[in-house]
Amino acid sequence: MKRVGILSMQRIFNYGSFLQAYGLRQIILDLGYEVQFVDYHPGETLIPSNGGTGIKRKIKKGLEAFRYEAPMAEKLKFINYKKNYAANYYPYLGITNEMNYSPDIDVLVIGSDEVFNCVQDNTNVGFCPELFGQGAKAKKVISYAASFGNTTIDKLEKYDVADQVSGWLKEFDAVSVRDENSAAIIEKLTGKNPDLNLDPVLMYAFIEKCEAIPKTINESKYMILYGYSGRFTSAECRKIREFADKKHLKVFCIGGVQNCCDRFLDCNPFEVIAYFQHAEYVVTDTFHGTILSVITHAQFTSVVRNEGYGNAEKLTDLLQRLDLTGRSLDEMNDLEMQLTEPIDYAITDKLIQDERIHTEMYLRKHLG
């Protein structure tokens, strides 16, 4: 049996990173391969980081929750969620606190998630050669649905790493990315057109196959607000609160604490999917929050942001590829109209089914 390693963001503390890693592992296991997760050493950041490193960064991120107007009990839940994340959820992926660097394997699969996002200030990633296959002890190195995130070709050239990244990418045996920005960078740097594949949370049939997802949620009516802590502004939260009050809904926050939070949900990743399934509405500004809305056929809207850290490169592309551009929210005054407009998922479901075949063909071909 061939040994496959997945080099991904499996140790990043958020549900999207967990679910994409879990989904890709399950897809490859179902194809009949032995699978293990592979770790990397974070590099120095090209953009100066003011968030510190290691424990200092984690503490700072946790304490940020106290800045928001949510009930104190919910802020403490968020801190507890971050504190216990690794102990609670790493076992589902079969990983421990012991790192697995450069194992002897047949194929290394780099991705999914923002593994190529090398121009950022996140000290958990930084500018890391290993995320581009350097130092790998594998007979073949490929990527699957990898993303440069909000790293652009202009940023690579600005920080004088374009040639270096180009050389690394040319050594890959096959390259797959998940968005047009990443595809354009690959084409520019290598002269080759990469495969375009959808994220594993879409490609693995979680709803049909994952028995860990609870069948019911014992809650009164609620809506979900899914985003990193504080990413929704006070003005945005006021609009969301007005909508929730009008519809007599509680606001359940997942992933982070927001000013309009009634309850922060500290639950396992499979329970998150169940909460999405039974929500009346979902508001998100994240890539995987959008994907979870899609696979659960939720009434949702995605807030696209062009400023700050930004999400426009990945979210706009995702919604276009799923024929759901109408779910992009640019003006918070349109929130109610957007959320209450019915969504026809028929075309999207067909696109996803076709892409699952594409994903299987790509992996079978390049895993061997």
Residue frames relative to the residue before (quaternion, step in Angstrom):
aa qw qx qy qz dx dy dz
M 1.0000 0.0000 0.0000 0.0000 0.00 0.00 0.00
K 0.4395 -0.7094 0.4861 0.2596 3.56 -0.81 0.98
R 0.3335 -0.7345 0.5637 0.1776 3.54 -1.10 0.85
V 0.0782 -0.8022 0.5919 -0.0073 3.55 -0.67 1.18
G 0.1612 -0.7711 0.6091 0.0923 3.55 -0.99 0.86
I 0.2050 -0.7554 0.6104 0.1218 3.57 -1.07 0.78
L 0.1158 -0.7743 0.6212 0.0325 3.55 -0.67 1.16
S 0.2002 0.8069 -0.5087 0.2237 3.53 -0.19 1.30
M 0.6423 -0.5039 0.4117 0.4051 3.55 -1.31 -0.45
Q 0.1926 0.8516 -0.4752 0.1088 3.58 1.13 0.61
R 0.7060 0.4438 -0.2743 0.4790 3.61 1.16 -0.38
I 0.4781 0.6420 -0.4558 0.3893 3.61 1.25 0.09
F 0.4192 -0.7496 0.4639 0.2172 3.58 -0.84 1.01
N 0.5864 0.5192 -0.4884 0.3848 3.56 0.10 1.28
Y 0.6504 -0.5758 0.3431 0.3574 3.53 -1.19 0.65
G 0.6261 0.5530 -0.3497 0.4242 3.60 1.00 -0.74
S 0.6557 0.5070 -0.3077 0.4673 3.56 0.94 -0.90
F 0.6391 0.5233 -0.3205 0.4636 3.57 1.01 -0.84
L 0.7330 0.4642 -0.2605 0.4235 3.58 0.67 -1.12
Q 0.6403 0.4959 -0.3548 0.4672 3.62 1.02 -0.63
A 0.6382 0.5150 -0.3298 0.4677 3.59 1.05 -0.73
Y 0.6570 0.5061 -0.3015 0.4705 3.57 0.94 -0.94
G 0.6678 0.5187 -0.3053 0.4380 3.58 0.90 -0.92
L 0.6737 0.4804 -0.3072 0.4700 3.61 0.89 -0.88
R 0.6198 0.5318 -0.3509 0.4581 3.58 1.00 -0.74
Q 0.6772 0.4962 -0.3035 0.4506 3.60 0.86 -0.91
I 0.6220 0.5393 -0.3436 0.4519 3.59 1.00 -0.78
I 0.7025 0.4594 -0.2712 0.4710 3.58 0.87 -0.97
L 0.6088 0.5342 -0.3479 0.4721 3.60 1.07 -0.68
D 0.6630 0.5143 -0.3026 0.4521 3.59 0.94 -0.87
L 0.6495 0.4974 -0.3161 0.4804 3.57 1.22 -0.45
G 0.6134 -0.6233 0.3140 0.3696 3.57 1.30 0.07
Y 0.5514 0.6152 -0.3969 0.4000 3.60 1.19 0.43
E 0.4613 -0.6087 0.5555 0.3288 3.53 -1.31 0.33
V 0.1053 -0.8334 0.5425 0.0014 3.59 -0.79 1.01
Q 0.0443 0.7616 -0.6462 0.0199 3.54 -1.15 0.77
F 0.4239 -0.6773 0.5298 0.2844 3.56 -1.20 0.48
V 0.2363 -0.7675 0.5887 0.0926 3.52 -1.09 0.87
D 0.2905 -0.7762 0.5410 0.1434 3.58 -1.01 0.84
Y 0.2407 -0.7522 0.5980 0.1369 3.54 -1.34 0.34
H 0.4312 -0.6535 0.5487 0.2933 3.55 -1.29 0.32
P 0.4151 -0.7058 0.5006 0.2810 3.65 -0.57 1.01
G 0.3288 -0.7495 0.5450 0.1821 3.54 -1.07 0.81
E 0.6567 -0.4508 0.3930 0.4594 3.54 -1.31 -0.05
T 0.4481 -0.6877 0.4951 0.2848 3.57 -1.02 0.74
L 0.4500 -0.6791 0.5125 0.2716 3.55 -1.06 0.78
I 0.7030 0.3331 -0.2193 0.5889 3.55 1.23 -0.61
P 0.4991 -0.6689 0.4462 0.3231 3.64 -0.71 0.97
S 0.2278 -0.7797 0.5725 0.1115 3.56 -0.92 0.94
N 0.2048 -0.7786 0.5814 0.1172 3.55 -0.94 0.92
G 0.5506 0.6441 -0.3769 0.3742 3.55 1.29 0.21
G 0.5113 -0.6452 0.4278 0.3733 3.57 1.26 -0.04
T 0.4003 -0.6988 0.5372 0.2505 3.54 -1.33 -0.09
G 0.8483 0.2361 -0.1373 0.4537 3.53 -1.35 0.24
I 0.8481 -0.0515 0.0744 0.5220 3.55 -0.94 -1.01
K 0.6154 0.5617 -0.3473 0.4302 3.59 0.99 -0.81
R 0.6613 0.4994 -0.3054 0.4690 3.57 0.94 -0.88
K 0.6591 0.5139 -0.3145 0.4501 3.60 0.92 -0.90
I 0.6478 0.5145 -0.3185 0.4629 3.59 0.97 -0.87
K 0.6567 0.5150 -0.3111 0.4547 3.57 0.92 -0.91
K 0.6506 0.5146 -0.3148 0.4613 3.59 0.94 -0.86
G 0.6628 0.5087 -0.3063 0.4563 3.57 0.99 -0.83
L 0.6911 0.4913 -0.2801 0.4500 3.58 0.90 -0.93
E 0.5231 0.6408 -0.4131 0.3809 3.59 1.18 -0.41
A 0.5660 0.6260 -0.3806 0.3781 3.59 1.13 -0.60
F 0.6260 0.5658 -0.3444 0.4115 3.59 1.09 -0.62
R 0.5708 0.6036 -0.3837 0.4032 3.59 1.22 -0.25
Y 0.6924 0.5128 -0.2747 0.4269 3.58 1.13 -0.54
E 0.5773 -0.6580 0.3960 0.2774 3.54 -1.24 0.59
A 0.3830 0.7275 -0.4859 0.2965 3.59 1.21 0.22
P 0.6423 -0.5123 0.3827 0.4226 3.63 -1.18 0.40
M 0.6088 -0.5966 0.3819 0.3571 3.58 -1.03 0.80
A 0.6238 0.5543 -0.3460 0.4287 3.58 0.98 -0.80
E 0.6733 0.4908 -0.3005 0.4642 3.59 1.02 -0.77
K 0.6049 0.5377 -0.3500 0.4716 3.59 1.11 -0.62
L 0.6610 0.4975 -0.3055 0.4714 3.57 0.97 -0.83
K 0.5958 0.5509 -0.3577 0.4621 3.58 1.11 -0.64
F 0.6426 0.5300 -0.3200 0.4514 3.57 0.99 -0.87
I 0.6600 0.5003 -0.3068 0.4691 3.58 0.92 -0.91
N 0.6449 0.5139 -0.3132 0.4711 3.58 1.01 -0.80
Y 0.6088 0.5606 -0.3309 0.4535 3.57 1.08 -0.80
K 0.6874 0.4659 -0.2798 0.4817 3.58 0.90 -0.93
K 0.6458 0.5500 -0.3157 0.4251 3.56 0.97 -0.91
N 0.7943 0.3319 -0.1423 0.4886 3.58 0.91 -0.94
Y 0.3467 0.7883 -0.4690 0.1959 3.59 1.28 -0.05
A 0.7026 0.4820 -0.2891 0.4364 3.59 0.68 -1.07
A 0.6795 0.4935 -0.2936 0.4567 3.59 0.85 -0.96
N 0.7010 0.4881 -0.2695 0.4447 3.56 0.99 -0.82
Y 0.8461 0.2781 -0.0844 0.4469 3.56 0.79 -1.02
Y 0.5197 0.6332 -0.4303 0.3793 3.62 1.12 -0.33
P 0.6308 0.5562 -0.3670 0.3976 3.65 0.90 -0.74
Y 0.5920 0.5697 -0.3750 0.4293 3.63 1.07 -0.59
L 0.7157 0.4228 -0.2411 0.5010 3.58 1.14 -0.62
G 0.4733 -0.6873 0.4306 0.3438 3.55 1.27 -0.12
I 0.5619 0.5749 -0.4101 0.4307 3.60 1.14 0.54
T 0.2348 -0.7507 0.6045 0.1260 3.53 -1.25 0.54
N 0.6915 -0.4404 0.3436 0.4582 3.57 -1.24 -0.22
E 0.5694 0.5726 -0.3834 0.4482 3.59 1.27 -0.23
M 0.3608 -0.7670 0.4944 0.1924 3.57 -0.65 1.12
N 0.2420 -0.7636 0.5883 0.1104 3.55 -1.16 0.72
Y 0.0179 0.8363 -0.5430 0.0728 3.54 0.18 1.35
S 0.8862 -0.0499 0.0399 0.4589 3.59 -1.07 0.87
P 0.1156 0.8101 -0.5668 0.0956 3.63 0.63 1.02
D 0.5264 -0.5891 0.4967 0.3595 3.56 -1.27 0.31
I 0.1626 0.7870 -0.5682 0.1769 3.58 -0.38 1.25
D 0.5796 -0.5895 0.4335 0.3586 3.55 -1.28 0.24
V 0.8035 0.0242 0.0281 0.5942 3.57 0.91 -0.97
L 0.1858 -0.7436 0.6311 0.1193 3.55 -1.05 0.85
V 0.1376 -0.7720 0.6179 0.0566 3.57 -0.80 1.07
I 0.1525 -0.7905 0.5898 0.0637 3.58 -0.58 1.16
G 0.6462 0.4435 -0.3733 0.4964 3.56 -0.60 1.18
S 0.6131 -0.0702 -0.7500 -0.2380 1.42 -2.48 0.11
D 0.5237 0.6541 -0.4624 0.2901 3.59 -1.12 -0.75
E 0.6993 -0.5011 0.3315 0.3873 3.57 -1.34 -0.03
V 0.0836 0.8471 -0.5184 0.0822 3.58 0.83 0.99
F 0.7097 0.4253 -0.2576 0.4991 3.60 1.17 -0.51
N 0.4800 0.6763 -0.4378 0.3473 3.61 1.26 0.04
C 0.0455 0.8759 -0.4733 0.0813 3.55 0.47 1.28
V 0.6764 0.4105 -0.3008 0.5325 3.62 1.23 -0.17
Q 0.4465 0.6345 -0.5005 0.3841 3.55 0.16 1.36
D 0.5005 -0.6801 0.4541 0.2842 3.58 -1.27 0.30
N 0.4254 0.7077 -0.4609 0.3252 3.60 1.27 0.27
T 0.3107 -0.7897 0.5034 0.1625 3.59 -0.43 1.22
N 0.5475 0.5907 -0.4056 0.4324 3.60 1.27 -0.09
V 0.7448 0.3220 -0.1842 0.5546 3.58 1.28 -0.29
G 0.0293 0.8390 -0.5426 -0.0282 3.56 0.51 -1.23
F 0.6358 -0.4644 0.4109 0.4596 3.56 -1.25 -0.48
C 0.0384 0.8628 -0.4882 0.1254 3.52 0.08 1.39
P 0.3617 -0.7562 0.5021 0.2128 3.64 -0.41 1.15
E 0.6091 0.5826 -0.3605 0.3995 3.61 1.03 -0.71
L 0.6409 0.5259 -0.3268 0.4538 3.59 1.12 -0.64
F 0.6793 0.3868 -0.2812 0.5566 3.56 1.35 0.00
G 0.6904 -0.5417 0.2631 0.4008 3.57 1.17 0.64
Q 0.4842 0.6847 -0.4380 0.3239 3.60 1.22 -0.08
G 0.8131 0.2360 -0.2021 0.4923 3.56 -0.93 0.96
A 0.4520 0.7073 -0.4451 0.3119 3.58 1.25 0.04
K 0.2496 -0.7381 0.6089 0.1490 3.56 -1.09 0.85
A 0.4208 0.6782 -0.4787 0.3658 3.54 0.57 1.21
K 0.5408 -0.6288 0.4517 0.3289 3.54 -1.13 0.68
K 0.7818 0.0953 -0.0445 0.6146 3.57 1.16 -0.66
V 0.1232 -0.7584 0.6339 0.0885 3.55 -1.21 0.62
I 0.0537 0.7810 -0.6181 0.0714 3.55 -0.76 1.08
S 0.2889 -0.7106 0.5893 0.2535 3.56 -1.27 0.08
Y 0.1255 -0.7634 0.6220 0.1209 3.53 -1.30 0.31
A 0.8523 -0.1133 0.0345 0.5095 3.57 -0.75 1.16
A 0.2223 0.7873 -0.5378 0.2038 3.56 1.00 0.84
S 0.1527 -0.8016 0.5740 0.0681 3.56 -1.17 0.56
F 0.3770 -0.6866 0.5761 0.2335 3.52 -1.22 0.66
G 0.3895 -0.7320 0.4823 0.2824 3.60 1.25 0.02
N 0.7605 -0.3122 0.2345 0.5188 3.59 -0.74 -1.01
T 0.3874 0.6454 -0.5299 0.3907 3.57 1.17 0.59
T 0.1082 -0.7950 0.5961 0.0290 3.56 -0.85 1.01
I 0.6691 -0.4726 0.3643 0.4430 3.56 -1.27 0.17
D 0.6128 0.5535 -0.3468 0.4448 3.59 1.07 -0.68
K 0.6613 0.4972 -0.3061 0.4709 3.59 1.00 -0.81
L 0.6285 0.5309 -0.3365 0.4581 3.58 0.99 -0.77
E 0.6828 0.4649 -0.2847 0.4864 3.56 0.99 -0.81
K 0.6182 0.5596 -0.3418 0.4334 3.59 1.02 -0.78
Y 0.7631 0.3448 -0.1866 0.5138 3.58 0.96 -0.87
D 0.4709 -0.7454 0.3896 0.2664 3.54 1.34 0.45
V 0.5208 0.6198 -0.4354 0.3937 3.57 0.93 0.92
A 0.3846 0.7595 -0.4651 0.2428 3.60 1.25 -0.01
D 0.6789 0.4898 -0.2991 0.4580 3.60 0.87 -0.91
Q 0.6422 0.5265 -0.3206 0.4556 3.56 1.01 -0.80
V 0.6714 0.4815 -0.2892 0.4834 3.57 0.90 -0.93
S 0.6063 0.5625 -0.3442 0.4443 3.58 1.05 -0.76
G 0.6659 0.5089 -0.3001 0.4556 3.57 0.90 -0.91
W 0.6551 0.5097 -0.3093 0.4640 3.56 0.98 -0.83
L 0.6757 0.5085 -0.2999 0.4415 3.58 0.88 -0.95
K 0.6396 0.5435 -0.3299 0.4321 3.58 1.04 -0.72
E 0.6309 0.5400 -0.3339 0.4459 3.60 1.22 -0.34
F 0.5062 0.6528 -0.4273 0.3675 3.61 1.23 -0.25
D 0.4527 -0.6659 0.5222 0.2810 3.56 -1.18 0.63
A 0.7745 -0.0805 0.0424 0.6260 3.59 1.20 -0.51
V 0.1555 -0.7962 0.5806 0.0692 3.57 -1.03 0.79
S 0.0175 -0.7624 0.6463 -0.0287 3.52 -0.96 1.04
V 0.0566 -0.7848 0.6170 0.0123 3.56 -0.97 0.90
R 0.4499 -0.7243 0.4646 0.2390 3.57 -1.24 0.30
D 0.7966 0.2256 -0.1187 0.5482 3.64 1.18 -0.16
E 0.6549 -0.5604 0.3572 0.3598 3.55 -1.26 0.51
N 0.5948 0.5547 -0.3773 0.4430 3.61 1.05 -0.65
S 0.6743 0.4836 -0.2908 0.4763 3.58 0.93 -0.91
A 0.6384 0.5283 -0.3267 0.4545 3.59 1.00 -0.81
A 0.6527 0.5183 -0.3138 0.4548 3.57 1.00 -0.85
I 0.6353 0.5198 -0.3264 0.4687 3.59 1.05 -0.75
I 0.6475 0.5190 -0.3178 0.4587 3.58 0.92 -0.92
E 0.6667 0.5023 -0.3048 0.4586 3.58 0.88 -0.94
K 0.6580 0.5158 -0.3044 0.4564 3.58 0.96 -0.88
L 0.7581 0.4208 -0.2123 0.4508 3.58 0.87 -0.99
T 0.7968 0.2936 -0.1457 0.5076 3.60 1.09 -0.61
G 0.4118 -0.7116 0.4716 0.3188 3.58 1.19 -0.46
K 0.6496 0.4915 -0.3102 0.4902 3.59 1.31 0.16
N 0.4013 -0.6869 0.5487 0.2570 3.54 -1.20 0.60
P 0.2960 -0.7749 0.5276 0.1832 3.63 -0.59 1.07
D 0.5643 -0.5281 0.4843 0.4100 3.54 -1.29 0.15
L 0.2371 -0.7303 0.6185 0.1671 3.57 -1.18 0.60
N 0.0519 0.7966 -0.5969 0.0799 3.57 -0.65 1.14
L 0.4825 -0.6649 0.4903 0.2912 3.55 -1.16 0.61
D 0.6786 -0.5127 0.3674 0.3763 3.51 -1.30 0.52
P 0.5936 -0.6128 0.3888 0.3479 3.62 -1.03 0.73
V 0.5907 0.5611 -0.3949 0.4247 3.64 1.08 -0.47
L 0.6564 0.4437 -0.3005 0.5310 3.58 1.23 -0.39
M 0.7156 0.4928 -0.2574 0.4229 3.56 0.97 -0.86
Y 0.6697 0.4010 -0.3052 0.5455 3.60 1.11 -0.48
A 0.4071 -0.7381 0.4882 0.2259 3.58 -0.80 1.01
F 0.1495 -0.8376 0.5213 0.0655 3.58 0.45 1.23
I 0.6908 0.5034 -0.3001 0.4235 3.58 0.75 -1.04
E 0.7319 0.4248 -0.2378 0.4768 3.57 0.95 -0.85
K 0.8030 0.3679 -0.1499 0.4443 3.58 0.93 -0.88
C 0.7048 0.5042 -0.2808 0.4126 3.59 0.98 -0.77
E 0.2439 -0.8138 0.5165 0.1074 3.55 -0.29 1.30
A 0.5648 0.6134 -0.3825 0.3981 3.60 1.24 -0.20
I 0.5574 0.5964 -0.3970 0.4196 3.61 1.24 -0.24
P 0.4305 -0.7052 0.4912 0.2757 3.64 -0.66 1.02
K 0.4882 -0.6806 0.4694 0.2796 3.56 -1.07 0.75
T 0.8036 0.1421 -0.0568 0.5751 3.58 1.08 -0.68
I 0.2110 -0.7265 0.6358 0.1535 3.53 -1.36 0.33
N 0.2711 -0.7887 0.5347 0.1358 3.57 -0.59 1.14
E 0.4000 0.6921 -0.4924 0.3442 3.55 0.37 1.29
S 0.4846 -0.5950 0.5385 0.3481 3.53 -1.28 0.39
K 0.7375 -0.4355 0.2600 0.4459 3.59 -1.23 0.16
Y 0.0527 0.7988 -0.5913 0.0974 3.55 -0.97 0.96
M 0.2280 -0.7070 0.6362 0.2085 3.51 -1.37 0.18
I 0.3737 -0.7246 0.5389 0.2120 3.57 -1.20 0.56
L 0.1024 -0.7267 0.6758 0.0689 3.51 -1.16 0.82
Y 0.0394 -0.8342 0.5473 -0.0548 3.56 -0.31 1.32
G 0.4262 0.6744 -0.5177 0.3091 3.56 -0.56 1.18
Y 0.6239 -0.5167 0.4139 0.4152 3.55 -1.28 0.24
S 0.6659 -0.5388 0.3398 0.3882 3.57 -1.10 0.72
G 0.8611 0.1515 -0.1258 0.4688 3.53 -0.94 0.98
R 0.4630 0.6922 -0.4545 0.3163 3.60 1.21 0.01
F 0.6683 0.4235 -0.2978 0.5342 3.59 1.19 -0.47
T 0.4222 -0.7385 0.4727 0.2301 3.55 -0.66 1.13
S 0.6767 -0.4713 0.3648 0.4323 3.56 -1.29 0.24
A 0.6528 0.5114 -0.3140 0.4623 3.58 0.98 -0.83
E 0.6510 0.4992 -0.3189 0.4746 3.59 0.97 -0.79
C 0.6561 0.5178 -0.3110 0.4525 3.56 0.96 -0.85
R 0.6125 0.5406 -0.3560 0.4538 3.61 1.06 -0.67
K 0.6527 0.5074 -0.3090 0.4702 3.59 0.99 -0.81
I 0.6518 0.5046 -0.3075 0.4753 3.56 1.01 -0.84
R 0.6391 0.5183 -0.3183 0.4707 3.59 1.01 -0.79
E 0.6349 0.5248 -0.3326 0.4593 3.60 0.95 -0.82
F 0.6601 0.4982 -0.3060 0.4716 3.57 0.94 -0.88
A 0.6665 0.5075 -0.3098 0.4498 3.59 0.86 -0.95
D 0.6630 0.5011 -0.3101 0.4618 3.60 0.91 -0.87
K 0.6373 0.5334 -0.3245 0.4517 3.58 0.99 -0.82
K 0.7423 0.3826 -0.2029 0.5113 3.58 1.05 -0.82
H 0.3997 -0.7373 0.4521 0.3037 3.60 1.35 0.04
L 0.4280 0.6923 -0.4520 0.3650 3.54 0.93 1.04
K 0.3985 -0.6451 0.5892 0.2793 3.52 -1.26 0.53
V 0.3296 -0.7164 0.5758 0.2158 3.59 -1.18 0.60
F 0.1089 -0.7847 0.6098 0.0232 3.55 -0.53 1.24
C 0.2078 -0.7872 0.5722 0.0981 3.57 -0.72 1.08
I 0.0746 -0.7747 0.6277 0.0165 3.55 -0.99 0.94
G 0.7942 0.3036 -0.2344 0.4713 3.56 -0.99 0.87
G 0.7990 -0.1121 0.0987 0.5825 3.56 1.08 -0.67
V 0.4947 -0.6432 0.5019 0.2995 3.56 -1.31 0.32
Q 0.0877 -0.7849 0.6126 0.0307 3.58 -0.99 0.89
N 0.6884 -0.5132 0.3270 0.3947 3.58 -1.23 0.43
C 0.7441 0.3978 -0.2231 0.4881 3.60 1.06 -0.67
C 0.3500 0.7828 -0.4539 0.2422 3.57 1.25 0.38
D 0.2259 -0.7362 0.6210 0.1464 3.58 -0.93 0.94
R 0.7997 -0.0432 0.0483 0.5970 3.54 1.05 -0.79
F 0.2598 -0.7190 0.6204 0.1749 3.55 -1.06 0.81
L 0.2805 -0.7814 0.5388 0.1428 3.57 -0.76 1.05
D 0.0733 -0.7586 0.6473 0.0107 3.54 -0.69 1.17
C 0.2811 0.7579 -0.5256 0.2652 3.55 0.01 1.32
N 0.6015 -0.5684 0.3951 0.3988 3.58 -1.21 0.26
P 0.6955 -0.5163 0.2965 0.4024 3.62 -1.17 0.47
F 0.6521 0.5085 -0.3271 0.4574 3.60 1.05 -0.61
E 0.6136 0.5228 -0.3350 0.4877 3.56 1.15 -0.59
V 0.5627 0.5860 -0.3796 0.4425 3.58 1.15 -0.61
I 0.6471 0.5123 -0.3195 0.4657 3.59 0.92 -0.89
A 0.6499 0.5127 -0.3193 0.4613 3.59 0.95 -0.83
Y 0.6348 0.5178 -0.3369 0.4641 3.60 0.98 -0.77
F 0.6286 0.5122 -0.3345 0.4802 3.59 1.02 -0.72
Q 0.6383 0.5528 -0.3323 0.4201 3.59 0.93 -0.85
H 0.7910 0.3415 -0.1497 0.4851 3.57 0.95 -0.87
A 0.4570 0.6832 -0.4538 0.3442 3.61 1.25 0.17
E 0.4923 -0.6276 0.5116 0.3195 3.55 -1.18 0.59
Y 0.7886 -0.0469 0.0728 0.6088 3.58 1.00 -0.87
V 0.1634 -0.7612 0.6178 0.1105 3.55 -1.31 0.43
V 0.0621 -0.7427 0.6653 0.0438 3.55 -1.07 0.88
T 0.0970 0.8026 -0.5797 0.1019 3.59 -0.78 1.01
D 0.1533 -0.7548 0.6174 0.1603 3.55 -1.27 0.26
T 0.5810 0.5843 -0.3692 0.4297 3.56 1.21 0.50
F 0.6385 -0.5414 0.4070 0.3654 3.52 -1.29 0.53
H 0.7608 0.3762 -0.2228 0.4796 3.58 0.70 -1.03
G 0.5490 0.5685 -0.4067 0.4583 3.60 1.17 -0.33
T 0.6320 0.5148 -0.3126 0.4877 3.56 1.11 -0.75
I 0.6658 0.5019 -0.3059 0.4596 3.59 0.91 -0.90
L 0.6467 0.5082 -0.3263 0.4659 3.61 0.94 -0.82
S 0.6100 0.5376 -0.3451 0.4689 3.58 1.08 -0.65
V 0.6743 0.5116 -0.2925 0.4451 3.55 0.95 -0.91
I 0.7208 0.4480 -0.2830 0.4468 3.61 0.74 -0.96
T 0.7084 0.4061 -0.2603 0.5153 3.60 1.22 -0.36
H 0.4003 -0.7430 0.4485 0.2943 3.60 1.33 0.12
A 0.2275 0.7992 -0.5189 0.2004 3.57 0.97 0.89
Q 0.4539 -0.5893 0.5795 0.3330 3.52 -1.38 0.32
F 0.1575 0.8354 -0.4982 0.1706 3.57 -0.13 1.25
T 0.0984 -0.7342 0.6568 0.1408 3.48 -1.43 0.09
S 0.2486 -0.7630 0.5838 0.1233 3.56 -1.12 0.76
V 0.2963 -0.7550 0.5648 0.1522 3.55 -0.76 1.11
V 0.1887 -0.7969 0.5685 0.0779 3.57 -0.52 1.21
R 0.1098 -0.8141 0.5702 0.0078 3.56 -0.76 1.12
N 0.2123 -0.7859 0.5727 0.0964 3.54 -0.92 0.99
E 0.6974 0.4494 -0.2646 0.4915 3.59 1.23 -0.33
G 0.7469 0.3568 -0.2822 0.4849 3.57 -1.30 0.26
Y 0.8116 -0.1478 0.1385 0.5480 3.56 -0.99 -0.83
G 0.2750 -0.8211 0.4630 0.1892 3.56 1.13 -0.70
N 0.0619 -0.7878 0.6114 0.0424 3.53 -1.25 0.52
A 0.3935 0.7788 -0.4395 0.2133 3.58 1.31 -0.11
E 0.6237 0.5675 -0.3590 0.4002 3.62 0.91 -0.88
K 0.7770 0.3655 -0.2015 0.4712 3.56 0.77 -1.01
L 0.6878 0.4971 -0.3096 0.4289 3.62 0.90 -0.83
T 0.6485 0.5135 -0.3285 0.4560 3.58 0.92 -0.87
D 0.6539 0.5110 -0.3063 0.4665 3.56 0.96 -0.88
L 0.6530 0.5251 -0.3182 0.4434 3.60 0.91 -0.91
L 0.6858 0.4826 -0.2894 0.4615 3.59 0.82 -0.97
Q 0.6289 0.5226 -0.3365 0.4670 3.59 1.04 -0.68
R 0.6933 0.4904 -0.2856 0.4441 3.57 0.86 -0.94
L 0.7183 0.4096 -0.2431 0.5071 3.58 1.18 -0.52
D 0.4340 -0.7164 0.4389 0.3254 3.58 1.31 0.17
L 0.5415 0.6056 -0.3962 0.4278 3.56 1.02 0.90
T 0.1800 0.8259 -0.5181 0.1306 3.58 1.08 0.68
G 0.5955 0.5932 -0.3541 0.4100 3.57 1.17 -0.49
R 0.6333 0.5341 -0.3366 0.4476 3.60 1.24 -0.20
S 0.4950 0.6393 -0.4358 0.3954 3.59 1.26 0.11
L 0.1705 -0.8005 0.5710 0.0641 3.59 -0.75 1.08
D 0.1187 -0.8144 0.5673 0.0299 3.56 -0.58 1.18
E 0.7822 0.2157 -0.0982 0.5762 3.58 1.15 -0.59
M 0.4160 -0.7535 0.4526 0.2330 3.58 -0.51 1.20
N 0.5504 0.6008 -0.4008 0.4188 3.61 1.18 -0.33
D 0.6734 0.4822 -0.2868 0.4815 3.59 1.23 -0.41
L 0.3208 0.8029 -0.4680 0.1827 3.58 1.29 0.08
E 0.7039 0.4668 -0.2895 0.4504 3.59 0.71 -1.03
M 0.6489 0.5133 -0.3231 0.4594 3.59 0.90 -0.86
Q 0.6626 0.5162 -0.2981 0.4535 3.55 0.98 -0.89
L 0.7186 0.4704 -0.2654 0.4380 3.58 0.78 -1.03
T 0.7356 0.4372 -0.2401 0.4585 3.60 0.98 -0.76
E 0.5272 0.6081 -0.4256 0.4137 3.60 1.25 -0.06
P 0.4564 -0.7084 0.4584 0.2822 3.63 -0.61 1.08
I 0.2770 -0.7502 0.5814 0.1499 3.56 -1.14 0.73
D 0.2255 -0.7439 0.6158 0.1285 3.56 -0.90 0.98
Y 0.1700 -0.8344 0.5211 0.0574 3.56 -0.35 1.26
A 0.3819 0.7664 -0.4687 0.2168 3.63 1.24 -0.06
I 0.6958 0.4563 -0.2851 0.4758 3.61 0.78 -0.98
T 0.6424 0.5354 -0.3193 0.4458 3.57 0.97 -0.88
D 0.6505 0.5181 -0.3165 0.4564 3.58 0.92 -0.87
K 0.6514 0.5047 -0.3149 0.4709 3.59 1.00 -0.81
L 0.6262 0.5312 -0.3336 0.4630 3.59 1.00 -0.79
I 0.6631 0.5072 -0.3054 0.4580 3.58 0.93 -0.91
Q 0.6461 0.5178 -0.3258 0.4564 3.60 0.94 -0.85
D 0.6537 0.5035 -0.3115 0.4714 3.59 0.96 -0.84
E 0.6759 0.4974 -0.2933 0.4581 3.58 0.98 -0.85
R 0.5847 0.5588 -0.3810 0.4480 3.60 1.13 -0.49
I 0.6239 0.5132 -0.3315 0.4874 3.58 1.08 -0.68
H 0.6361 0.5337 -0.3124 0.4615 3.57 1.01 -0.88
T 0.6521 0.5174 -0.3071 0.4613 3.58 0.95 -0.89
E 0.6640 0.4997 -0.3109 0.4612 3.59 0.88 -0.92
M 0.6502 0.5171 -0.3198 0.4555 3.59 0.95 -0.83
Y 0.6508 0.5175 -0.3153 0.4575 3.59 0.96 -0.89
L 0.7054 0.4648 -0.2761 0.4583 3.57 0.80 -0.98
R 0.6368 0.5184 -0.3396 0.4587 3.62 0.93 -0.79
K 0.6598 0.5225 -0.3097 0.4424 3.56 0.94 -0.90
H 0.8093 0.3343 -0.1580 0.4564 3.57 0.75 -1.01
L 0.5973 0.5054 -0.3871 0.4879 3.58 1.22 -0.13
G 0.4519 -0.7205 0.4208 0.3156 3.56 1.23 -0.46
